[in-house]
Each structure stands twice: as structure tokens, then as C-alpha cells.
Amino acid sequence: MAVNKSTRPKWYIYALLIFMSIVFLIPAYMTVITAFKNPQEINLSTAWLPPVKPDVVSFVKAINLILPNFLNSLILTLSATAISAIIGSLNGFVFSKKAFPGSDLIFTLFIFGMFIPYEIILIPLFQLLKSIGLYGSLFGLIVAHVVYGLPIVTLLFRNYYDQIDNAIVEAASMDRVGFFGLYFRIFLPISAPCFVVVCIWQFTQIWNEFMWGITLTSGNSQPITVKLSQLAGGEAVKWNEPMAGAILAALPVLFIMVFLGKYFIRGLLAGSIKQ
């Protein structure tokens, strides 16, 4: 069977994609080769060249420097992601299947929080956490990320639950199944695809966040993004150590996107067509 030439991929499309991929990967290349260099090798004239003799000492030093902050980020991200996912799932269930008078207006105002930038609420958030005694603590940062993430999480769950036939709710009501029984026994077990999307989204956003971390925490409570900025501070910087730290800090998110990215796409598409 002859192949229609018009359906063949054009060579220049591949060329453009390859070129864009190379441009996109240049910062990653520079980060990796710098991390494996000795401080004596790092200069502008040889910046693009790979190390003469790869050295992993910078990774050992970076691990010792950022390990406490790495654990802080792990606690922060896992806690805030889990809490916001659970609360957002309940919110989405209520707005989708247990609507009440004025719920549409409340939902609209609730979703408005998605469009509020970090910078706008930074000062009020700082004042609030300070007034309730949570400023400077990791717990205060967890609360902030949970609250800020609820609008997008609620929207995702509400849209997902909207695709589920209301006949299920009606049948459960006839069997006198209560609110929590309906949620935990019917809706929660079929919510795995949406939970995957929400958890990947929240984990990535919270792990990479810097502004709130440096503003709302202090001392031993700071996340890894703040510690990385401190590694690059000062007049004489050993650039191999910040680069090694950046690679180590990027590993959790990189792992998620490489190995769980396909589940993220599947979760986004799940329920897009009502059965």
C-alpha cells in the first residue's frame, strides 16, 4: 500500500525539534559538567568543556550541606500535597454532587484564588502567620501551601466528579447511604486518576517554590530551594557545589516526571468523556 507523501513527517519539523531540544538541554549540560569539575577547572574559557577527570567530591559536600533542608522539603511537600488532595477531593465532591443554595457562587469565588499570584498575598500571609505564631516554622509553610493549592485541586476534582453519572448518587440515596459513606465507599475508590494528577501537580509546584520558603521560614525550617541559593552566595563561589546541589534537588521532580509522567497524562484525560 502506497504511503501518501502528504502524511509523511517533514524533515524540517524533526530538525526544528532537535534544535529546540539541544537549546533546552544546554543549561542541564552546563550544570552536569560543572558539578563534576574541580574548582580549579571552572573558568569561562573552558566552561563548555567536560571535566578532565570527573570528581564526585562536590556531590558528597552538597549532600552534607543540603540534607537537613532536603528532608524539610520532603516533609513539606508530602504533607501539603496529601492534605490539599484530601480536602480538595471532598470539596470537589460537595460542589459536584452535593450542591446547595449558593454553591455555584461560592465555587466561583473559591476558584478565583487560582489567579492570585504569590507576590500579592505575601505580606498579608506573613502578617497572618506571625499573628498566629506560625511564622518561621515548617508547619506554617505547610498550611500556606495547602490553602493556596486548594482552588486548583478543588477544580480538578470537581471536573472529574462531574463526569460521573448522577444516577449513582440517586441510587445510593435510595439505599440511605450517608455523605461520608457515599464518598468513601463509591467516589474515593474511583478517584485514583485524579489523585495522581493532583499529587504530581502539587508536588512539583511546592518542591520548586522559593519565595515563600525564604520569606516565611527561618533557620532549620528552610526548604532546599532556600539552601541552594545560600550555596551560591558570597564573593568566592565554588560553583561545582551549587551545581551538584541543584542536581540533587532536581532528582525527586525529575523522577516523578520521567516515571510517572504518563500517569499524569492519563489522569488528565480520565473522565473527559462521559460514559
C-alpha positions as CSV (number, residue, x, y, z in Angstrom):
1,M,0.0,0.0,0.0
2,A,1.5,3.3,-1.1
3,V,2.1,5.9,1.6
4,N,0.6,9.3,0.9
5,K,3.6,11.7,0.8
6,S,1.5,14.5,2.4
7,T,1.2,12.4,5.5
8,R,4.9,11.8,5.9
9,P,6.6,13.9,8.7
10,K,8.6,16.7,7.1
11,W,12.3,16.6,7.8
12,Y,12.5,20.2,8.8
13,I,10.0,19.5,11.6
14,Y,12.4,17.0,13.1
15,A,15.3,19.3,12.5
16,L,13.5,22.1,14.4
17,L,12.5,19.8,17.3
18,I,16.1,18.5,17.6
19,F,17.5,22.1,17.5
20,M,15.0,23.2,20.2
21,S,15.8,20.2,22.3
22,I,19.5,21.0,22.2
23,V,18.9,24.6,23.2
24,F,16.7,23.5,26.0
25,L,19.2,21.0,27.3
26,I,22.2,23.4,27.3
27,P,21.6,24.6,30.9
28,A,21.3,21.0,32.0
29,Y,24.6,20.1,30.2
30,M,26.4,23.1,31.8
31,T,25.1,22.1,35.3
32,V,26.2,18.5,35.0
33,I,29.7,19.1,33.7
34,T,30.3,21.9,36.2
35,A,29.2,19.7,39.1
36,F,31.8,17.1,38.1
37,K,34.7,19.6,37.8
38,N,37.3,20.6,40.4
39,P,37.1,24.3,41.4
40,Q,40.4,24.8,39.6
41,E,38.9,23.7,36.3
42,I,36.0,26.1,36.4
43,N,36.6,29.2,34.3
44,L,35.0,31.0,31.4
45,S,37.5,29.8,28.8
46,T,36.8,26.1,29.5
47,A,33.2,26.4,30.7
48,W,31.8,24.4,27.8
49,L,34.3,21.6,28.0
50,P,33.7,18.4,30.0
51,P,35.8,17.8,33.1
52,V,39.3,16.4,32.5
53,K,38.8,14.0,35.4
54,P,35.3,13.7,36.8
55,D,35.1,14.3,40.5
56,V,32.2,13.4,42.8
57,V,33.6,15.3,45.9
58,S,31.2,18.2,45.2
59,F,28.2,15.8,45.4
60,V,29.4,14.5,48.8
61,K,29.8,18.0,50.1
62,A,26.5,19.1,48.7
63,I,24.7,16.2,50.4
64,N,26.2,17.1,53.7
65,L,25.2,20.7,53.3
66,I,21.6,20.3,52.0
67,L,20.5,17.0,53.6
68,P,18.5,18.7,56.5
69,N,16.9,21.1,54.1
70,F,16.2,18.2,51.7
71,L,14.3,16.5,54.5
72,N,12.4,19.7,55.2
73,S,11.3,19.9,51.6
74,L,10.3,16.3,51.7
75,I,8.2,16.7,54.8
76,L,6.7,20.0,53.4
77,T,5.9,18.6,50.0
78,L,4.4,15.3,51.1
79,S,2.4,16.8,53.9
80,A,1.0,19.7,51.9
81,T,0.3,17.5,48.9
82,A,-1.6,14.9,50.8
83,I,-3.6,17.3,52.9
84,S,-4.6,19.5,49.9
85,A,-5.5,16.4,47.8
86,I,-7.8,15.0,50.5
87,I,-9.5,18.3,51.3
88,G,-9.8,19.2,47.6
89,S,-11.4,15.8,46.9
90,L,-14.0,16.4,49.5
91,N,-14.6,20.0,48.2
92,G,-14.9,18.7,44.6
93,F,-17.4,16.1,45.7
94,V,-19.5,18.6,47.5
95,F,-19.6,21.1,44.7
96,S,-20.3,18.4,42.1
97,K,-22.7,16.0,43.8
98,K,-24.0,17.7,46.9
99,A,-24.7,21.2,45.6
100,F,-26.5,23.6,48.0
101,P,-28.1,27.1,47.5
102,G,-25.3,29.5,46.5
103,S,-22.8,26.7,45.9
104,D,-22.1,28.0,42.3
105,L,-21.2,31.4,43.6
106,I,-19.0,30.1,46.4
107,F,-17.3,27.8,43.9
108,T,-16.6,30.7,41.6
109,L,-15.2,32.8,44.4
110,F,-13.2,29.8,45.6
111,I,-11.7,29.2,42.1
112,F,-10.7,32.9,41.9
113,G,-7.9,32.0,44.3
114,M,-6.1,30.3,41.4
115,F,-5.4,33.6,39.7
116,I,-3.9,35.3,42.8
117,P,-0.1,35.5,42.4
118,Y,2.3,34.5,45.2
119,E,3.6,38.1,45.4
120,I,0.2,39.7,46.1
121,I,-0.6,37.7,49.2
122,L,2.9,37.5,50.6
123,I,2.7,40.4,53.0
124,P,-0.8,39.5,54.3
125,L,0.3,35.9,54.6
126,F,3.4,36.9,56.5
127,Q,1.3,39.0,58.9
128,L,-1.2,36.3,59.4
129,L,1.3,33.6,60.2
130,K,3.2,35.9,62.6
131,S,0.0,36.8,64.4
132,I,-1.0,33.1,65.0
133,G,2.6,32.1,65.9
134,L,3.4,30.0,62.9
135,Y,5.9,32.3,61.2
136,G,9.3,30.8,60.7
137,S,8.1,27.2,61.1
138,L,7.8,24.5,58.6
139,F,4.2,23.8,59.8
140,G,3.3,27.4,58.8
141,L,4.6,26.9,55.3
142,I,2.7,23.6,55.0
143,V,-0.5,25.4,55.9
144,A,0.2,28.2,53.4
145,H,0.7,25.7,50.6
146,V,-2.3,23.7,51.5
147,V,-4.6,26.8,51.4
148,Y,-3.0,28.2,48.2
149,G,-3.3,24.8,46.4
150,L,-6.9,24.2,47.3
151,P,-8.5,26.2,44.4
152,I,-6.8,24.3,41.6
153,V,-7.1,20.9,43.4
154,T,-10.8,21.5,44.0
155,L,-11.4,22.5,40.4
156,L,-9.7,19.3,39.1
157,F,-11.7,17.1,41.4
158,R,-15.0,18.9,40.7
159,N,-14.5,18.5,37.0
160,Y,-13.6,14.8,37.4
161,Y,-16.7,14.1,39.5
162,D,-18.9,15.9,37.1
163,Q,-18.3,13.1,34.6
164,I,-19.7,10.5,37.0
165,D,-23.4,9.8,36.4
166,N,-25.7,11.3,39.0
167,A,-27.7,8.0,38.9
168,I,-25.1,6.6,41.3
169,V,-25.8,9.3,43.8
170,E,-29.6,8.8,43.4
171,A,-29.2,5.0,43.9
172,A,-27.1,5.5,47.0
173,S,-29.6,8.0,48.4
174,M,-32.4,5.4,48.0
175,D,-30.3,2.9,49.9
176,R,-29.9,5.6,52.6
177,V,-26.1,5.9,52.2
178,G,-24.9,9.0,54.0
179,F,-22.5,11.7,52.9
180,F,-19.3,10.0,54.0
181,G,-20.5,6.6,53.0
182,L,-21.1,7.8,49.5
183,Y,-17.8,9.5,49.3
184,F,-15.6,6.8,50.9
185,R,-17.3,3.7,49.5
186,I,-18.1,4.9,46.0
187,F,-16.3,8.1,44.9
188,L,-12.9,7.8,46.6
189,P,-12.1,4.3,45.2
190,I,-12.6,5.6,41.6
191,S,-10.7,8.8,42.2
192,A,-7.2,7.4,41.7
193,P,-6.6,9.0,38.3
194,C,-7.5,12.5,39.6
195,F,-5.4,11.9,42.7
196,V,-2.4,11.1,40.5
197,V,-2.8,14.4,38.6
198,V,-3.3,16.4,41.7
199,C,-0.4,14.9,43.6
200,I,2.1,15.3,40.8
201,W,1.0,18.9,40.2
202,Q,1.1,19.8,43.9
203,F,4.4,18.0,44.5
204,T,6.1,19.8,41.6
205,Q,4.8,23.2,42.5
206,I,5.6,23.0,46.2
207,W,9.0,21.4,45.8
208,N,10.2,24.1,43.4
209,E,8.8,27.1,45.2
210,F,11.3,29.6,46.6
211,M,9.7,32.9,47.5
212,W,7.5,31.6,50.4
213,G,10.3,29.4,51.6
214,I,12.8,32.2,52.1
215,T,10.2,34.6,53.4
216,L,8.0,32.5,55.7
217,T,10.7,30.2,57.2
218,S,13.9,30.7,59.1
219,G,16.8,28.7,60.4
220,N,16.5,25.0,60.4
221,S,13.0,25.1,58.9
222,Q,14.1,26.3,55.5
223,P,13.4,24.1,52.4
224,I,16.0,23.0,49.9
225,T,15.4,25.8,47.4
226,V,16.5,28.4,50.0
227,K,19.6,26.4,50.9
228,L,20.6,26.2,47.2
229,S,20.5,30.0,47.0
230,Q,22.8,30.2,50.0
231,L,25.3,27.8,48.5
232,A,25.8,30.3,45.6
233,G,26.2,33.3,48.0
234,G,29.4,35.1,48.9
235,E,32.2,36.6,46.9
236,A,34.2,33.4,46.1
237,V,31.8,30.6,45.0
238,K,32.8,27.0,44.4
239,W,30.4,26.6,41.5
240,N,30.7,22.8,41.5
241,E,29.0,22.5,44.8
242,P,25.9,24.6,44.0
243,M,25.6,22.7,40.7
244,A,25.8,19.4,42.4
245,G,23.2,20.6,44.9
246,A,20.9,21.7,42.1
247,I,21.1,18.2,40.5
248,L,20.3,16.5,43.8
249,A,17.4,18.9,44.4
250,A,16.0,18.2,41.0
251,L,16.1,14.4,41.3
252,P,12.7,13.9,43.0
253,V,10.8,16.0,40.5
254,L,12.8,14.5,37.6
255,F,12.0,11.0,38.9
256,I,8.3,11.9,39.1
257,M,8.1,13.4,35.6
258,V,10.1,10.6,33.9
259,F,8.5,7.6,35.6
260,L,5.0,8.9,36.4
261,G,4.5,11.4,33.6
262,K,2.4,9.0,31.6
263,Y,0.1,8.5,34.6
264,F,-0.2,12.3,34.8
265,I,-1.4,12.5,31.2
266,R,-3.8,9.5,31.6
267,G,-5.2,11.2,34.7
268,L,-5.9,14.4,32.9
269,L,-7.7,12.5,30.2
270,A,-9.6,10.2,32.5
271,G,-13.3,11.0,32.7
272,S,-13.0,13.6,29.8
273,I,-15.7,11.6,28.0
274,K,-18.8,10.9,30.0
275,Q,-19.7,7.2,29.9
